[in-house]
Amino acid sequence: MNLKILASMLAVGAVTVPSIASARDDAGRIQIKAFATVVLPDGEITAVNTDIVGLPGNTQTKASDNVVPTVAAEYFVSDNFSIETICCLTQHDVDGTSGLPGAELVADAKLIPATVTAKYHLPLAGVRPYVGAGATYFWWVDVEPGESTLPLGVTRTTLSDELGLVLQAGLDIPLNDNGFGLSVDAKRYFVDTTARWFAGDTLAIETEHKLDPWVISAGVSYRF
């Protein structure tokens, strides 16, 4: 479903872009993008390391989706290669899907996905598709125990900060010769986290989760 959304966005952009076929001279330029971004994480449990509570054997979880504003800053090393970083804060809950269906296990977990990618822009006039790859560091700045865990005596919940990989593809659509444009972008992250629930100083539950979110964005850009 996410790939279909991205393909539709790219197709619309390719059809509606105005014809701007001037020679490229992007080396040394900076591009700023303001996006509306959909964050679509997984959250599946991949391992249970500690369980003194006695979770049902078929317990599985899902992290909630979110829509957030994001900003990207990009520096063009040459006409076709650039380095990009993004800035955003996204918030998610983790709920049970089986074993504990509907149970809120993690609440209001706030994440900064510090990300840097290297991008290759296809040498085309007008519409400019690109692909990229890079590294990310998922930094959890605030995590609260889910409401369903409080009756079990849980007093603190943590999610581990982790390094990961990211792949990227998108399209820059110039609107005029003054640097303004539209952009669509899709990233697929590959990163996990370890969740821990504590009752006082006692580790009650420790589980490993696959996050691997799709991050799909659309917005405006300015190159200078």
C-alpha positions in Angstrom: 0.0 0.0 0.0 2.8 2.5 0.9 4.6 1.8 -2.4 1.3 2.4 -4.3 0.9 5.8 -2.6 4.5 6.8 -3.5 4.1 5.7 -7.1 0.9 7.8 -7.4 2.6 10.8 -6.0 5.5 10.5 -8.4 3.2 10.0 -11.4 1.2 13.1 -10.6 4.4 15.1 -10.2 5.7 13.9 -13.5 2.5 14.9 -15.3 2.0 18.3 -13.8 5.6 19.6 -13.7 6.2 22.7 -15.8 8.9 22.5 -18.5 12.1 24.0 -16.9 15.0 22.8 -19.0 17.9 25.1 -18.1 21.4 23.8 -17.6 22.2 22.5 -14.1 24.7 24.2 -11.8 23.9 22.8 -8.4 27.4 22.2 -7.0 27.7 24.2 -3.7 24.0 25.0 -3.4 21.7 24.3 -0.5 18.1 23.1 -0.6 15.6 23.4 2.3 12.4 21.3 2.3 9.3 21.7 4.5 7.3 18.5 4.6 4.1 16.9 5.9 5.3 13.4 6.8 3.5 10.2 7.5 5.5 7.8 9.8 4.4 4.1 9.5 6.3 1.9 12.0 6.0 -1.8 12.5 6.6 -2.6 16.2 6.4 -6.4 16.0 8.0 -8.4 18.9 10.9 -10.4 17.6 12.1 -11.8 21.0 11.1 -12.0 24.6 14.2 -11.9 26.9 12.6 -11.4 30.3 9.0 -12.1 31.4 8.2 -12.4 35.1 4.6 -11.3 34.6 3.6 -14.3 32.4 2.6 -12.8 29.0 0.3 -14.9 26.9 2.3 -17.0 24.5 0.9 -15.4 21.4 1.4 -11.8 22.5 2.2 -9.5 19.6 2.4 -5.7 19.3 2.0 -2.8 16.8 3.3 0.7 17.0 0.9 3.5 16.1 1.3 5.7 12.9 1.7 9.4 13.1 1.7 12.5 10.9 4.3 15.2 11.7 6.0 18.3 10.1 9.6 17.7 9.1 12.4 19.8 7.7 15.2 18.6 5.4 18.4 20.4 4.7 20.5 19.3 1.7 24.0 20.3 0.4 25.0 19.6 -3.2 28.5 18.3 -3.3 28.2 18.3 -7.1 25.4 18.7 -9.7 24.2 15.1 -9.1 25.4 14.2 -5.6 24.1 15.7 -2.3 24.2 15.1 1.5 20.9 15.5 3.4 19.8 15.5 7.0 16.3 15.8 8.4 14.8 17.2 11.6 11.6 16.0 13.2 10.0 14.7 16.4 7.5 11.9 16.2 5.3 10.3 18.9 4.0 6.7 19.1 2.1 4.3 21.3 2.6 0.6 21.3 -0.5 -1.6 21.7 -1.2 -5.3 21.9 -2.6 -6.9 18.7 -2.8 -10.5 19.9 -2.5 -12.1 23.4 -3.3 -8.7 24.9 -5.5 -7.2 22.1 -6.0 -3.4 22.5 -3.8 -3.1 25.6 -1.7 0.0 25.7 1.8 -1.1 26.6 3.8 2.1 25.8 2.4 5.6 25.7 3.6 8.8 24.1 7.0 7.5 23.1 8.8 10.5 21.5 11.5 9.8 19.0 14.1 11.9 17.2 15.3 9.9 14.1 18.6 11.6 13.5 19.3 10.7 9.8 22.0 11.5 7.2 21.7 10.2 3.6 23.9 10.5 0.5 21.7 11.0 -2.6 22.3 10.6 -6.3 20.1 12.8 -8.6 19.5 11.6 -12.1 20.9 14.0 -14.6 17.6 15.1 -16.2 16.3 18.5 -17.1 13.2 19.6 -15.3 11.9 16.8 -13.0 14.7 15.3 -10.9 14.3 11.8 -9.4 16.8 10.7 -6.9 17.8 7.7 -4.8 19.8 7.6 -1.5 21.1 5.6 1.4 22.5 6.4 4.8 22.5 5.9 8.5 20.1 6.8 11.3 20.2 7.0 15.1 16.9 6.5 16.8 17.0 8.6 20.0 14.0 8.1 22.3 13.7 11.3 24.4 10.6 10.4 26.4 8.8 7.1 27.0 5.8 6.5 29.3 4.3 3.2 30.6 1.1 2.3 28.8 -2.1 2.6 30.8 -2.7 -1.2 30.7 0.7 -1.8 32.4 0.1 0.4 35.4 -2.2 -2.1 37.3 0.6 -4.6 37.0 2.9 -2.4 39.0 4.9 -1.0 36.2 6.6 2.3 37.2 9.0 2.9 34.3 9.3 2.0 30.6 12.3 2.5 28.3 13.1 2.0 24.6 16.7 1.6 23.7 18.4 4.1 21.3 19.8 2.3 18.3 21.8 2.8 15.1 20.2 1.7 11.8 20.2 2.0 8.0 17.9 3.9 5.7 17.1 3.8 2.0 15.5 6.7 0.2 13.9 7.6 -3.2 12.0 10.7 -4.3 11.4 13.4 -6.8 12.2 17.1 -6.9 9.8 19.2 -9.1 11.0 22.7 -10.0 8.2 25.3 -10.2 10.3 28.2 -11.6 13.9 29.4 -12.1 14.1 31.0 -8.7 14.7 27.9 -6.7 11.1 27.1 -5.6 9.7 23.6 -6.1 7.7 20.7 -4.8 9.2 17.4 -3.4 8.0 13.9 -2.6 10.2 11.5 -0.7 10.0 8.0 0.7 12.4 6.5 3.2 12.5 2.9 4.6 14.3 2.6 7.9 15.8 -0.7 9.2 16.2 -0.4 12.9 15.1 -2.3 16.1 14.7 -1.4 19.7 14.6 -3.2 23.1 11.6 -2.3 25.3 11.9 -2.7 29.1 9.2 -2.4 31.7 10.3 -2.0 35.4 8.4 -2.4 38.6 10.4 -0.3 40.9 14.0 -1.4 40.3 13.0 -4.9 39.0 13.0 -5.6 35.3 9.6 -7.2 34.8 9.5 -7.6 30.9 12.1 -7.1 28.2 11.2 -7.6 24.6 12.9 -6.8 21.3 10.9 -5.1 18.5 11.3 -4.5 14.8 10.5 -0.9 14.0 11.5 -0.6 10.3 9.2 2.4 9.6 8.2 3.7 6.2 8.5 7.5 6.2 6.6 9.2 3.3 6.8 13.0 2.8 5.4 15.7 0.5 6.0 19.4 0.6 7.7 22.5 -0.8 11.4 23.2 -1.4 13.7 26.1 -2.0 17.2 25.8 -3.5 19.7 28.7 -3.2 
